[in-house]
Amino acid sequence: MVSMDTQLTWYGQSAFKIVTPGGKVLLVDPWLSNPVFENAKEEIARLKHVDLILVTHGHADHVGDAVEIGKKTNARLVATFDLADAMVKHLGYPAELAQTDTVGHLGGELTLLDGEVKVAFVRAHHGSGIAADDRAGLRHGGSPGGFVITIRGGPTIYHTGDTDLFSDMGLLSRFHKIDVMLVCIGDHFTMGPARAAEAVKLVAPGTAIPMHYATFPILTGTPEAFERELKNRQVSTQLREMKIGETISLSAS
């Protein structure tokens, strides 16, 4: 039986699974084997079918297990042209699964899976180096980014990727009605709670779900601090805190 809702699972850090109302499976920044998700091996083994793997930028905590899962499931890679090229050449992602139909660049939007999913490539302010191995150092992974994922019969989800606050986030609402914003709050490598709250104010989504925090002690931003900052700015967006491994249902707007 196919659910009429979209299912969203959080694996920790910035890793999410999205299952559309039609049963299509998307993984975003699939670092399932992160330190806070204890069932990574079992979950990867259970992933028999994945349609798309979306990667925001080249850092290892976002590329994560993409190559292993892609080889196993024949999932198409959705990434910027430069990042896809680097993942194929340096990490071994199958080239036939990273072709022009699913590879784009900032400002572009792809219509995928017979129109069930649209993915817009949007900016992020961060880095994107690919680490092929410990000896080679970082290789160029193109520009970092985020995704606006529009699901037919479901919500529009903005995954910020790793980023700082920047004013152009406010332009997203001119082109998309953002239902759910997956927003990094951890500080140190990304914006912390205060700047993340300001980003939510600019985007004005229906719901904000914090991510990229508590994976390591150095990521000190917390949902509690994020909630305080949202209240300080009188932001009406609903805060939804997810637990590691939790799946929630998202209705169409």
N, C-alpha and C positions, 0 to 999 in steps of 0.2 A: 504494500500500500504506500503510495507516494504522499508525503506530507504536503499540506498547502502552505506551510510556513517555511522560511529559510532557517536552517540550523547553523549556529555558530559555536565552534569549540575553540577554547583558548588552551594552548599547550605551555604557556609561559613565554617570557621575553616578548617577541613580536610575532610569534608563530600562531597561526589560526587555520582552522579548517572551516570552509563554507560549503554547505550542501544546499543546493537550490531547490525550489519547489518541484522541479522536474527531475531531481535526483542527480544532477551534475555535481561533481566534487572538485573543489578548488582548495589548494593549499597556498598560504601566503607566508613568506619568510620561514620555511619549514625547518627550523632548528628544534626538532622534537627531542633530540638527545641533550637538551640543556640541563643544568644542574638541579632544577626545581621540578621537572616532570619525571616522576619515578617510573612511569610505565612506558617509557619511550620504546624499548625493544618490542614489547607486546603490541603497542599501537602501530609501529611501522610494519610489523608482521601482518596486522589486520588490514592494512591499506592495500587491498587487492585491486581497487579501481580508483584512479585519480585522473581527472580530465586535464586540469591545468595546474601548473606550479608557477606562482607569481613571486618574483624576487625584487625587492625594492632597491638593493644596492649590494656591493660585493663583499662586505665584511662577513667573516665566518659565522657570526651569531645570527646572520640572516640567510645566507646561502645554506648554512646548516646541512641538513640531510637531503637536499634537493637532488643531487646527482644519484644517490642510492635509490631514492624513491622514484625518480624519473626513469631510471633504467628498469626498475622492477615493474612499473605500471604503464610505461609508455606515455606518461603525461607530457603534454606540450609545455614548453617553457615560455612564459610571458615575462619579458624583461626589455630594457633598452637595448638598442643594437650593440653598443659597445660592451655592455655587461654580458649579453648572450654570447657574443664572440669570445670573450674572455673565459666564460664558463665552459664553452665547448673546447677551446684550445688548451686551457691550463688545468681544468678540473675534470674534463672527460664527459661532460653532458652530451648525450647523443646528438650529433649535428642534425639528423633528420627530424628531431623533435624541437628544434630551435630555428625554424624557418621564418620567412618574412611575414607569413600570415599571423603569427603570434608575437613577433618582435616589433617594437615601435620606438617612439622617443617622446620626450617632453612636449606636451601640447597636442599630441595625437590621441585618437580614440579608436580602439579596435572593437569590432562586432564579432563575437565568437560563439561557438557552440550553437550554430543555426539561429543566432539572435537571442539566445536565452541569457547571455551575459555580454555586457559592454565594459571595457576597461579603458579608462582615460589615464594617461601618464601625466603626473603633475609634479611640480617642483618639491624638493626638500633641500635644506641647507645642512650639508654633512660631507662625508667622504665616501669613497667606494672602491678602495683597493682590494684586489683579489690576492689571497695568500695561497699559492699553489703548494708550497711546502715551507718548512721552517728555514731552509737554506736560501731559497730564491728571493725572499723578501716579497713586498707587495708589488703586484702588477696592476696596471691601469684597468679599472673597471668601469670607466665612463662616469656619467653624472649620477649622483644619488637622486632618488625620487620617492614619490608615494603613488598610490592608486586610488582612483574613484571607480568603484565597482558597482555597476547598475545591473540589477537582477530582474529579469522579466517576471512580473507577478510577485516581486519581493522588494526589499529595501534597497536603497542606494547607500553604499558603505565607503567611507573615506578612511583608508589606512595611511597614516601620515609618513610611514617609514621613520627612520631616525632623522630628526630635524630640530633646528631652533625655531623659535617664533619668527615669522616674517609677515609683513603687511599684506602681501599678495594672496595670502590665505583667504582674505576677505572677498576675493574675486570669485572663489569657487561657487559661491551661492548664486552668482549671476548665470551660471551654466548648469548647475546641478542642485537639486533639493536634497541635501545630505540628511539622511535619516539616522545613521550611526557613524560616529567618528571614533576610530581606534587610535588613541593619542598617547604618544610617549611622554612619560612624566618623571623618569628616573633621575634626571640631572646628571652632571659630570660629562657624559658623552652626548646628551641631548638636552632639550629644555626640561627644566624642573617644573614643579607644580604651579608656580606663579605664572610663568611664561606659557605653560600648557593651558592654564585657565584663560589667559588672554587669547590664545589661539582658538579655543572653543568659542569665546565671545565673538571673534571675527567670523567664524564659519557658521555658527548658529545651528548646529545639528539638533535633531530631536533627542538623541541619546549620545552620551560620551562614555566610552569604555577605556579605562587607563591600561597601558601596557608598558613594557620595557622598564620594569622596576623590580627590585628585590631579588633579581637573579643572582647578583653578587652584592656583597656588603657596600661596595663603592657606589652602587645605585641607590641613593638615599631618599629619593622622592617617594611619597606614600599616597595612597588614595585618600587618607584622612586630610593630609595637607592640601591635596588637590581639591577636595570638597570645600575646605575653608576658603581657598582662593576663588573658587566659583561663586561662593556666597558673598565674598567681599566685593565681587564685581556685579552682583545681582544678575547672574546668568541663569536663565530659566531652563536651560538644558538639563535633562534628567541624567544623573550619574548612575551608571550601572557597573558595579565592581564584580568581576568574574573570578572564580577560583580556578586554580590550575587543574586542567583536565575537564572543566565544566562545559556542558553544552546547553545553550539557551535557544529559544525559538524567537525569531524575528518576523513580525507580520509585515505585509505590504503597507506602505504609507497611504 
